Amino acid sequence: MANGAILTAADARPVAHETIDRVTRDLVGTARKIYAEPEVGFRERKTSARIAQGLRELGLVVEDGIAHTGLKAVYEFDRPGPRVAVICELDSLRVPSHPGADPDTGAAHACGHHTQAGMMLGVAHALTRPELRSVLSGSVAFVATPAEEFIDVSARLEMRKAGLLGFLSGKQEMLRLGTFDDIDMAMMMHTASGDGSPRITVGGSSNGHMVHHVRFIGRSAHAGGAPERGINALQAAMLALNAVNTQRETLQEQHVARIHGIISRGGTAVNAVPDDVVYEGRVRAMDPAALTELNDRVVRCYKAGALGVGANVEITTIPGYLSMQNNPDMQDVFASNAAIVVGRENVRATEDVGSRGGSTDMGDLSTVMPAIHPYTSAATGTGHGPDYVIADYDLAVVAPAKIMAGTVIDLLSDDATGAKQVIANHTPLMTRSQYLAFQAERFHTELYSGK
């Protein structure tokens, strides 16, 4: 169809798909380049700059530096209406044994976030076609969010102490900063390991979680000459973790509960009694009440470890993520578009009562607005593991771009009837102000003396 021709809503999807087909090499190339330069949360400067460049080349005005490395660009159609956000995540994990790991930092894209940039840029190419301006109403926002992986907790707490952060993840912080205030609904896609499951999965939920930064404080002494004069903070941590392990048999399966963590600082010298030990932990559960109860039990275990050796323990409880709430109306539109792209037999819907066990700050966004977070089974290996790699870049980048572009078209065509219906039918669990107050209340530090 000639550039500038007037389209009907029925014409728009094929135009979008054809546009994405023409830039497939560029989209996949961008994803591969980001894979080759993995960066961890709030430090994704190269990744953010690469995405910003791609959006600016389409003529979009990009607001960057949001929450350090996040960015946002808005494209307006000719008629007013709701605003739909298409989101990608910037950060990687730290998996030093991964074949794509940065040798200096251990950062590696072992979760597939690098493909999301290609997806989002594909949607941007499709929806900024001049022919679509008069067909659609409202606008689309392209938002790149930092720090979805809740890692490097000690460093992020230092940033917060210095006034550089309010919350410790990207979407949480961007909610606090007001980045999503003018957005009515949001979507993104994530890659999953293709273990024989259907290509596209919609629905399901995720676990909420709470994050713990636990500092066991003892007293140093010569480990060989006078160990009795010390208070061993590492032993306090080990006692605490043994106490935590006693709780595992009490976890109820319907809550999909998890407890896990790492000792990120275990001492400074082998011949000195450790006096300052840091444990970074996490508790997860799908049900908020179960999460709160599990959190309280685990905190008691930390105190038990300190009490056992007469140490002190400083427990910082950090608001983690809320469970994902997939909007059913948006999900239906998305599933219809997925069927067009990959075939209905390759689309699977899962019940929202189920959780995959992991957590995402997209859950926080879904608490205050309609949102969806589908998956594409384009990887092999174990998520967050050294063998997790993208096996099919067409399924990881190109197909998701087409599906999300088609979803936006369906939502914003016919005077944005679909988007307006989503808004009318949706009741958010919290307002933005309620969400911010709730999360702020969960952020606290407690000092317990076991002496």
C-alpha positions as CSV (number, residue, x, y, z in Angstrom):
1,M,0.0,0.0,0.0
2,A,1.4,3.4,-0.9
3,N,2.8,5.6,1.8
4,G,0.2,8.1,3.0
5,A,-2.8,6.1,1.8
6,I,-5.9,6.2,4.0
7,L,-6.5,2.8,5.8
8,T,-9.4,1.2,7.5
9,A,-9.0,-0.5,10.8
10,A,-9.0,-3.8,9.1
11,D,-6.1,-2.8,6.9
12,A,-3.9,-1.6,9.8
13,R,-2.8,-5.0,11.1
14,P,-1.3,-6.3,7.8
15,V,0.5,-2.9,7.4
16,A,2.0,-3.3,10.9
17,H,3.1,-6.8,10.3
18,E,4.6,-6.0,6.9
19,T,6.5,-3.1,8.5
20,I,8.0,-5.4,11.2
21,D,8.9,-7.9,8.5
22,R,10.9,-5.3,6.7
23,V,13.0,-4.4,9.8
24,T,13.4,-7.9,11.2
25,R,17.2,-7.9,10.7
26,D,17.5,-4.7,12.6
27,L,15.3,-5.8,15.5
28,V,17.1,-9.0,16.0
29,G,20.4,-7.3,15.6
30,T,19.6,-4.8,18.4
31,A,18.6,-7.7,20.7
32,R,21.9,-9.5,19.9
33,K,24.0,-6.4,20.5
34,I,22.3,-5.9,23.9
35,Y,23.0,-9.5,24.7
36,A,26.7,-8.9,24.0
37,E,26.8,-6.0,26.4
38,P,24.8,-7.1,29.5
39,E,24.4,-4.5,32.3
40,V,22.8,-4.9,35.7
41,G,20.0,-2.8,37.2
42,F,20.2,1.0,37.3
43,R,23.5,0.8,35.4
44,E,22.1,-0.1,31.9
45,R,23.6,3.0,30.2
46,K,24.7,1.4,26.9
47,T,21.4,-0.6,26.7
48,S,19.3,2.5,27.3
49,A,21.3,4.6,24.9
50,R,20.9,2.0,22.1
51,I,17.1,1.8,22.6
52,A,16.8,5.6,22.8
53,Q,18.7,5.9,19.5
54,G,16.3,3.5,17.8
55,L,13.3,5.5,19.0
56,R,14.8,8.8,18.0
57,E,15.5,7.4,14.5
58,L,11.7,7.0,14.2
59,G,11.3,10.7,15.0
60,L,10.2,10.2,18.5
61,V,11.1,12.6,21.4
62,V,12.7,10.5,24.1
63,E,12.8,11.4,27.8
64,D,15.7,9.5,29.2
65,G,17.5,9.3,32.6
66,I,14.2,8.3,34.3
67,A,15.1,6.3,37.4
68,H,18.7,6.6,36.3
69,T,18.5,4.6,33.0
70,G,14.8,4.3,32.2
71,L,13.2,6.1,29.2
72,K,9.9,7.0,27.7
73,A,8.7,8.1,24.3
74,V,5.1,8.9,23.3
75,Y,3.5,8.8,19.8
76,E,0.2,10.5,19.4
77,F,-2.5,9.5,16.8
78,D,-4.8,12.1,15.2
79,R,-7.7,11.7,17.6
80,P,-7.7,11.8,21.4
81,G,-8.1,8.7,23.4
82,P,-6.5,6.4,26.0
83,R,-2.7,5.8,26.1
84,V,-1.3,2.3,25.9
85,A,2.2,1.5,27.1
86,V,4.5,-1.1,25.5
87,I,7.3,-1.9,27.9
88,C,10.7,-3.5,27.8
89,E,13.2,-4.2,30.5
90,L,16.8,-3.1,30.4
91,D,18.7,-5.2,32.9
92,S,20.5,-8.5,33.1
93,L,21.4,-10.9,35.9
94,R,24.7,-11.8,37.3
95,V,25.5,-15.4,36.1
96,P,29.3,-15.5,35.7
97,S,29.2,-19.1,34.3
98,H,26.9,-18.1,31.4
99,P,28.5,-18.1,28.0
100,G,27.4,-14.6,27.4
101,A,28.6,-13.2,30.7
102,D,30.7,-10.1,31.0
103,P,34.0,-11.3,32.3
104,D,34.5,-8.3,34.5
105,T,31.0,-8.0,36.1
106,G,29.5,-11.5,35.7
107,A,26.4,-9.8,34.1
108,A,24.6,-12.0,31.7
109,H,21.2,-12.1,29.9
110,A,20.1,-15.3,31.4
111,C,16.5,-14.2,31.5
112,G,15.9,-12.9,28.0
113,H,15.4,-9.2,28.7
114,H,17.6,-8.3,25.7
115,T,14.9,-9.6,23.3
116,Q,12.3,-7.1,24.8
117,A,14.1,-4.2,23.2
118,G,13.7,-5.7,19.8
119,M,10.0,-6.4,20.5
120,M,9.3,-2.8,21.6
121,L,11.2,-1.2,18.7
122,G,9.3,-3.5,16.3
123,V,6.0,-2.2,17.7
124,A,7.4,1.4,17.4
125,H,8.3,0.9,13.8
126,A,4.8,-0.5,13.0
127,L,2.7,2.0,14.9
128,T,4.6,5.1,13.7
129,R,3.7,4.3,10.0
130,P,2.1,7.6,8.8
131,E,-0.9,5.7,7.4
132,L,-2.0,4.6,10.9
133,R,-2.2,8.1,12.4
134,S,-5.8,8.7,11.1
135,V,-6.9,5.1,11.8
136,L,-6.1,5.0,15.5
137,S,-7.2,7.2,18.5
138,G,-5.2,8.0,21.6
139,S,-1.5,7.3,21.9
140,V,1.1,4.7,22.6
141,A,4.0,5.1,25.0
142,F,7.2,3.2,24.7
143,V,8.8,2.7,28.1
144,A,12.1,1.0,29.0
145,T,12.3,0.1,32.6
146,P,15.5,-0.6,34.6
147,A,16.3,-3.0,37.4
148,E,13.6,-5.6,37.2
149,E,15.9,-8.3,38.6
150,F,16.0,-7.5,42.4
151,I,19.8,-8.0,42.9
152,D,22.7,-6.1,44.4
153,V,20.5,-5.2,47.3
154,S,23.3,-3.7,49.4
155,A,24.3,-1.4,46.6
156,R,20.8,-0.3,46.0
157,L,20.2,0.4,49.7
158,E,23.3,2.7,49.6
159,M,21.8,4.5,46.6
160,R,18.6,4.9,48.6
161,K,20.5,6.2,51.6
162,A,22.2,8.8,49.4
163,G,18.8,9.9,48.1
164,L,19.3,8.5,44.6
165,L,16.4,6.0,44.9
166,G,13.1,5.7,46.6
167,F,12.3,2.1,45.7
168,L,14.8,-0.6,44.7
169,S,13.3,-1.7,41.3
170,G,12.6,0.0,38.1
171,K,8.8,0.0,37.7
172,Q,8.4,0.7,41.4
173,E,10.6,3.7,41.2
174,M,9.0,4.9,37.9
175,L,5.6,4.6,39.6
176,R,6.9,6.8,42.4
177,L,8.3,9.3,40.0
178,G,5.0,9.6,38.1
179,T,6.2,8.0,34.8
180,F,3.0,6.0,34.5
181,D,0.6,8.8,35.6
182,D,-0.5,9.5,32.0
183,I,-0.8,5.9,31.0
184,D,-4.1,4.0,31.0
185,M,-2.9,0.4,30.4
186,A,0.3,-1.5,29.8
187,M,1.7,-4.6,28.2
188,M,5.0,-6.4,27.8
189,M,6.2,-9.9,26.8
190,H,8.8,-12.2,28.4
191,T,10.7,-15.1,26.9
192,A,10.4,-18.5,28.6
193,S,12.2,-21.8,28.1
194,G,10.5,-23.8,25.3
195,D,10.2,-27.2,27.0
196,G,7.6,-28.5,24.6
197,S,5.0,-26.0,25.8
198,P,2.9,-23.9,23.4
199,R,4.7,-21.0,21.8
200,I,2.7,-18.2,23.4
201,T,1.3,-18.4,27.0
202,V,-1.2,-15.9,28.4
203,G,-2.7,-15.6,31.9
204,G,-1.3,-17.0,35.1
205,S,0.0,-15.0,37.9
206,S,3.3,-14.6,39.8
207,N,4.4,-14.6,43.4
208,G,4.6,-11.5,45.5
209,H,7.8,-11.2,47.5
210,M,9.5,-9.4,50.3
211,V,13.3,-8.8,50.4
212,H,15.5,-8.9,53.4
213,H,18.9,-7.3,54.0
214,V,20.1,-8.8,57.2
215,R,23.3,-7.7,58.9
216,F,24.6,-9.9,61.8
217,I,26.9,-7.9,64.0
218,G,29.3,-9.6,66.4
219,R,32.8,-8.8,67.8
220,S,36.1,-9.6,66.1
221,A,38.9,-11.5,67.9
222,H,41.8,-13.7,66.9
223,A,40.2,-16.9,65.6
224,G,43.1,-19.0,66.9
225,G,44.4,-17.2,69.9
226,A,41.3,-15.8,71.6
227,P,38.1,-16.9,69.8
228,E,36.3,-16.8,73.2
229,R,36.7,-13.0,73.2
230,G,34.8,-12.7,69.9
231,I,31.1,-13.0,69.0
232,N,30.9,-14.9,65.7
233,A,28.5,-13.2,63.4
234,L,28.9,-15.9,60.8
235,Q,27.8,-18.5,63.3
236,A,24.8,-16.3,64.1
237,A,23.9,-16.3,60.4
238,M,24.3,-20.1,60.1
239,L,22.0,-20.6,63.1
240,A,19.5,-18.3,61.5
241,L,19.6,-20.1,58.2
242,N,19.2,-23.5,59.9
243,A,16.2,-22.0,61.7
244,V,14.8,-20.8,58.3
245,N,15.2,-24.3,56.9
246,T,13.0,-25.7,59.7
247,Q,10.2,-23.7,58.3
248,R,10.2,-25.3,54.8
249,E,8.2,-28.3,55.8
250,T,5.4,-25.9,57.0
251,L,5.0,-24.2,53.6
252,Q,1.6,-24.9,52.0
253,E,1.6,-25.8,48.3
254,Q,-1.3,-23.7,47.4
255,H,0.6,-20.6,48.3
256,V,3.6,-21.4,46.1
257,A,5.8,-20.2,48.9
258,R,9.6,-19.9,48.6
259,I,12.4,-19.0,50.9
260,H,15.9,-18.3,49.5
261,G,19.0,-16.1,49.8
262,I,22.7,-15.7,49.8
263,I,25.4,-14.6,52.3
264,S,26.9,-11.7,50.4
265,R,29.5,-10.9,53.1
266,G,30.8,-13.7,55.3
267,G,33.8,-12.1,57.0
268,T,37.0,-10.4,56.1
269,A,39.9,-12.7,57.2
270,V,40.0,-16.4,57.9
271,N,42.1,-15.8,61.1
272,A,39.6,-13.3,62.6
273,V,36.2,-14.0,64.1
274,P,33.7,-12.6,61.6
275,D,32.0,-9.6,63.2
276,D,29.9,-8.2,60.3
277,V,28.0,-10.7,58.1
278,V,25.4,-9.8,55.5
279,Y,22.6,-12.1,54.3
280,E,20.3,-11.0,51.4
281,G,17.1,-13.1,51.5
282,R,13.7,-13.3,49.9
283,V,10.4,-14.8,50.8
284,R,7.7,-15.4,48.2
285,A,4.1,-16.4,48.1
286,M,1.2,-15.8,45.8
287,D,-1.3,-14.9,48.5
288,P,-0.6,-11.6,50.3
289,A,-1.7,-12.9,53.7
290,A,0.5,-16.0,53.4
291,L,3.4,-13.8,52.3
292,T,3.1,-11.6,55.4
293,E,2.9,-14.6,57.7
294,L,5.9,-16.2,56.1
295,N,7.8,-13.0,56.3
296,D,7.2,-12.7,60.0
297,R,8.3,-16.2,60.7
298,V,11.6,-15.8,58.8
299,V,12.3,-12.6,60.6
300,R,12.0,-14.5,63.9
301,C,14.6,-17.0,62.6
302,Y,17.1,-14.2,62.0
303,K,16.6,-13.1,65.6
304,A,17.0,-16.6,66.8
305,G,20.4,-16.8,65.2
306,A,21.5,-13.7,66.9
307,L,20.2,-14.8,70.2
308,G,22.0,-18.1,70.0
309,V,25.5,-16.5,70.0
310,G,24.7,-13.2,71.7
311,A,25.1,-11.1,68.5
312,N,23.0,-8.2,67.3
313,V,21.1,-8.3,64.0
314,E,19.9,-5.4,61.9
315,I,17.0,-6.5,59.7
316,T,16.0,-4.3,56.8
317,T,12.7,-5.4,55.3
318,I,12.3,-4.1,51.7
319,P,9.0,-4.0,49.8
320,G,9.3,-6.5,46.9
321,Y,6.9,-7.2,44.2
322,L,3.1,-7.7,44.2
323,S,1.4,-10.6,42.3
324,M,0.7,-10.2,38.6
325,Q,-3.0,-9.4,37.8
326,N,-3.6,-10.0,34.1
327,N,-6.5,-7.9,32.7
328,P,-8.9,-10.4,31.1
329,D,-10.1,-8.0,28.4
330,M,-6.6,-7.1,27.3
331,Q,-5.7,-10.7,27.5
332,D,-8.5,-11.7,25.1
333,V,-7.4,-9.1,22.5
334,F,-3.8,-10.2,22.9
335,A,-4.7,-13.9,22.5
336,S,-6.6,-13.2,19.3
337,N,-3.6,-11.5,17.8
338,A,-1.3,-14.2,19.0
339,A,-3.5,-16.8,17.2
340,I,-3.2,-14.7,14.0
341,V,0.6,-14.7,14.2
342,V,1.5,-18.2,15.5
343,G,-1.7,-20.2,15.0
344,R,-4.4,-20.8,17.6
345,E,-3.0,-24.2,18.4
346,N,0.2,-22.5,19.6
347,V,-1.5,-20.3,22.1
348,R,-2.2,-21.5,25.6
349,A,-4.2,-19.8,28.3
350,T,-3.4,-20.5,32.0
351,E,-5.6,-19.8,34.9
352,D,-4.9,-16.7,36.9
353,V,-5.1,-18.8,40.1
354,G,-1.7,-20.3,39.3
355,S,1.7,-18.9,39.9
356,R,5.0,-19.8,38.1
357,G,6.8,-19.1,41.4
358,G,8.9,-16.2,40.2
359,S,8.1,-12.5,40.7
360,T,8.0,-9.4,38.5
361,D,7.5,-5.7,39.2
362,M,5.0,-5.8,36.3
363,G,2.8,-7.1,39.2
364,D,3.1,-3.7,40.9
365,L,2.0,-1.9,37.7
366,S,-0.9,-4.3,37.3
367,T,-2.1,-3.3,40.8
368,V,-2.8,0.3,39.7
369,M,-3.8,-0.2,36.0
370,P,-4.9,-2.8,33.5
371,A,-1.9,-4.8,32.3
372,I,-0.8,-8.1,30.8
373,H,2.5,-10.0,30.9
374,P,2.4,-12.9,28.4
375,Y,5.3,-15.3,27.6
376,T,6.8,-16.6,24.4
377,S,8.6,-19.9,24.6
378,A,11.6,-19.0,22.5
379,A,14.5,-20.1,24.8
380,T,16.1,-23.3,25.9
381,G,17.7,-24.1,29.3
382,T,16.8,-23.1,32.8
383,G,15.9,-19.5,33.5
384,H,18.6,-17.6,35.4
385,G,20.9,-20.5,34.6
386,P,24.1,-20.8,32.6
387,D,22.4,-22.8,29.8
388,Y,19.5,-20.3,29.2
389,V,19.8,-19.0,25.7
390,I,17.4,-17.8,23.0
391,A,16.9,-20.6,20.5
392,D,14.5,-18.8,18.1
393,Y,14.9,-15.1,17.6
394,D,11.9,-14.9,15.3
395,L,9.7,-16.2,18.1
396,A,11.6,-14.1,20.7
397,V,11.5,-10.8,18.9
398,V,9.5,-10.7,15.6
399,A,6.3,-12.6,16.6
400,P,5.9,-10.7,19.9
401,A,6.3,-7.4,18.1
402,K,3.6,-8.3,15.6
403,I,1.3,-9.6,18.4
404,M,1.7,-6.5,20.6
405,A,1.3,-4.1,17.6
406,G,-1.9,-5.9,16.6
407,T,-3.1,-5.7,20.2
408,V,-2.6,-1.9,20.3
409,I,-4.3,-1.5,16.9
410,D,-7.4,-3.5,18.1
411,L,-7.5,-1.5,21.4
412,L,-7.2,2.0,19.7
413,S,-9.1,1.5,16.5
414,D,-12.8,2.4,16.0
415,D,-12.4,5.5,18.3
416,A,-10.5,3.3,20.8
417,T,-13.6,1.4,21.7
418,G,-11.6,-1.6,22.9
419,A,-9.4,0.4,25.2
420,K,-12.3,2.3,26.6
421,Q,-14.0,-1.0,27.3
422,V,-10.9,-2.2,29.2
423,I,-10.9,1.0,31.3
424,A,-14.6,0.8,32.0
425,N,-14.5,-2.8,33.1
426,H,-11.4,-2.5,35.2
427,T,-11.2,-1.8,38.9
428,P,-7.6,-1.3,40.1
429,L,-6.6,-3.0,43.4
430,M,-5.0,0.3,44.5
431,T,-4.7,3.8,43.3
432,R,-1.1,5.1,42.7
433,S,-1.1,7.0,46.0
434,Q,-2.4,3.9,47.9
435,Y,0.2,1.7,46.3
436,L,3.0,4.1,47.2
437,A,1.8,4.4,50.8
438,F,1.5,0.6,51.1
439,Q,5.0,0.0,49.8
440,A,6.5,2.7,51.9
441,E,5.0,1.2,55.0
442,R,6.6,-2.1,54.3
443,F,10.1,-0.5,54.2
444,H,11.6,-0.6,57.6
445,T,14.7,-1.5,59.6
446,E,14.7,-3.2,63.0
447,L,17.7,-3.8,65.3
448,Y,17.5,-6.8,67.6
449,S,20.0,-7.5,70.4
450,G,20.7,-11.1,71.2
451,K,23.0,-10.2,74.1
